[in-house]
Amino acid sequence: MTSTASKESVNRNVLVIGAGLHGLITARVLFHDSNHFFDSVIVFEKNSTLGGVWSSNRIYEGLITNSPLRTYEIPDFQYPVGMRSSAAHVSAQDVNRYLQDYAEYYSLTKLIRYQTRVDEIYWDRVGSVWTVKGVSATGDFQRNFSHVVICTGLYHTSFNPLTVSQTTQYAGNIYHSSEMGNPGVRSILANSERVVISGAGKSALDLATILAKGHWRTKDRKAMLVTLVYRRPHWLSPRKIIRGTVPFEKLLFSRFVNSWLPFAKHPDLFHWMIAETRFGRWVTGFISDIITDDFVKSLNQQDLPQTIPKYPLARASSGALHVEPSGYIDCVRSGKIKIVEGTIDSMVGKKVYVKVNGERPDAFDADNVLLATGYVLAFPFFSDETVRILGLLAPEDSTEDKTDLPYIRLHRLAAPPGTIHEQNAEGIDGKGPCRNIAFNGFAYSLLGPTVAHVTAHWISDYFAGAIHLPDQQSVEQGIMA
């Protein structure tokens, strides 16, 4: 069966939505490395600057990558030599400059349309094009594209777990970590005496440490108390292991450690043995216990059980393993950061009530509250029909709320399963979308830029019809695996 991507087209114009890391990499590959398959490439970015989470108006002093430099580097575009030699984690300012340089080097800046918000994307069955509606700096717009790549990422829409009834009586300010790029917000938080932070992820720990150490403070006030509220802690990785002597990444990315990591499918007899036999699981557990013990002792956490998860390190996903912010453990030990394991129940006046173990809520003073509660998976520009046509959700999980999807179904974490084969693409007279929409940036990995780069090339070949794809049943089975 011939795909629509391989048919002659009068005008192949592709839209990339988002000018963050994934959008820039995708635009560069489609613009330079697609063998002139596209007549034009354009990028819509709702912000006034490029970079996504690393844009200049979203970053703040003290923010660094969770991954070491060489794992957060685009394969064919290196950081400056001086930075690469240190192999340290990268500051947000350096990541922003790096992405700016990348965009300028590959002439991507001329492709980007800033302050262009996409409000609606739907398949025009008559014209066999993707119609995109939205608002730009000059007003409302409507444009048609033969192909679209969604690069809005996993950090597109902030998540607020609190209801109006929980917060309406609170007299302080409530902010989300996504607002920390605002100098005014930082100043208010930094000059508070009591701040409650909700969350256990990297942003929560970073911001708790920054505030507790007084880095942003502009007024001469007494020391701040930061109350960090979370259900349970995540595992912290030390910057140096083996009692603080060897850089962590040298172990993490060694062949030895990677040989013991699980695979979706066992690639050889060795991996089958360690995953499926009692002896293999015992050896894997033994190695994990050694690493766990070293993590705790390298971080000097032994006397701080509230910072140590109760679940095994081996069960921690890459997204739940955070590099310790410099000084975080010391701040907890000294009492500058008070950890409370529970959930916010209500907020009244300048107090936050936290329910611990289902018991009566305890009260904590809070001039201001900071929610470092992450993001939701959101595609507000898709209608119910578009979500159904793309096959992003299983039929039984259909939802009207496109601003908080429970998950997303993608073949190879890039292609919507409902548009891979013509016979499966819905539409009038077979004119449904087929191999002309894809996603990049929805696979969490410690090697984010590398995965984004590989995915962009896969998408380019996928659009051009250069990839042999499994039948629909195999696609569905692969997504469910």
C-alpha positions, 0 to 999 in steps of 0.5 A: 500500500502506498502511503500518502507521504510518497505521493506527489504533492503540489506544496509540502509545507510542514508546521512545527509547533514549539521552539523548545529543544525538541522543536528546534531539533525537529525544524533543523532536521526537516529543513536541512536533512529531509532531502528537500522533501518539504517546500517550506518549514515554519515554527510557531512559538507562543512565547516571545523567545525560543528555548521552551523551558529554557527560554530567557523568560522562564529560567532563573538563577540557580536552575541547572540540568538534571543530567550531566553536560554530555548527556544534554548535548545535541549529537552534532552540536557540541557545547564549548570546549571549556564546558565539555571538559568539566562534564558538570551539570549545565546552568539554565543560562548556558542551556539557553545560550546553547539553544540560541547558538544552535538556532543561529548556526542552522538558520532556524531563527528565520523559520520561527514565528514568535508570539503565535499561539495555536488554538485549534488544529483539525483535518480538512477532509475536503482539502486533505490538509491540516488547518491551524487556527490561532492568534499571533501578534498581528491578530487571528490567523488560519493556515493550512499545512500538509504536515504537522509536528507537535513539539509542545512537550511534557512541560507545556501546561502547569498542574495545580492540584488545589481546588478553589475551595482549598485556597479561597480563604488564603491571604498570601500569594500562590505561585507555580514553579513555572512562574519563577522566570518572573523577577517580581515573583522571585523577589516576593518569595525570596523576601518572605519569612515563611514559605510552603513548597508543595512537591518532591521533584527537582524543581521543588528541591532546587527552589527550596534550597535556593530560598533557604540559602537566601540566594535571591534575597534583596532585603535584610531579613531574618532567616527564612523557614521553608516547609517542603510538603510531599507525599513521599521523597524521591531518590537523590543521586549524589554528584559523586559516588563511592563515598564522594570520590567518583563522578556519578555519570561515570558509573551511570553511563558505564557499560557495566551498569547499563548491562544490568538495566531492564529492556522491553524485550530481552536482547540476548541470553544474558538479559533474559537470565538476569530478568527471568531467573531467580539467580539473575534477579538476586545478583541484580538486587545485590548490585542495586543494594550496594549502589543504594547504600553508597548513594545514601552514604555519599549524600550523608543522608543516614540521619535524615530518614525523611529524605530517603524513599521507602521503595527500592532504588531499582524501582525509581524511574529516570524521572524520579531520580534527581541530582541533589541540589548543592546544599539541600541535605545541609539545609534539611539537617540545619532546619532551614528546610522542614520536610512534612510528608503529607498533602495540603488540606486547606489554606486559611489566612496565612496558614497552610493545613497539611494532612499527615497520614489521614489524621487531623491537619497540622497548621504551618505558617506561610506568607506565600505558597509555591506549587512545584507540582509539575505539569499535565499532558495537554493538547487543548488545540485538539477536538474530541474528533481529532483525538479519536482520529489520531488514536491518541487515547483508547476508546474507553478512555475518551475524555472531554478535557484535552488540558489533562490527558491521562496518557498518549498513545504513540507508535515509537513515541512519535506517530499517532496510531490512527494515521499510520496506514491509509486503510486505518485513517478515518475520513470521507472517501479515504481522505483521512490523515495518513503519515502527515502528523507526528510528535517529538518530545514525549519520551522521557530520557536521561539522553533527551537531546539524543532521543529528540535528534533520533526521533526527528530523523525518524519523523523525517523518513516517516513523512517521506515514506522511507520507513517500513512500518508494521501492520496495524495490529502489530502497531497496537500491540507495540503500544500496549506492551 
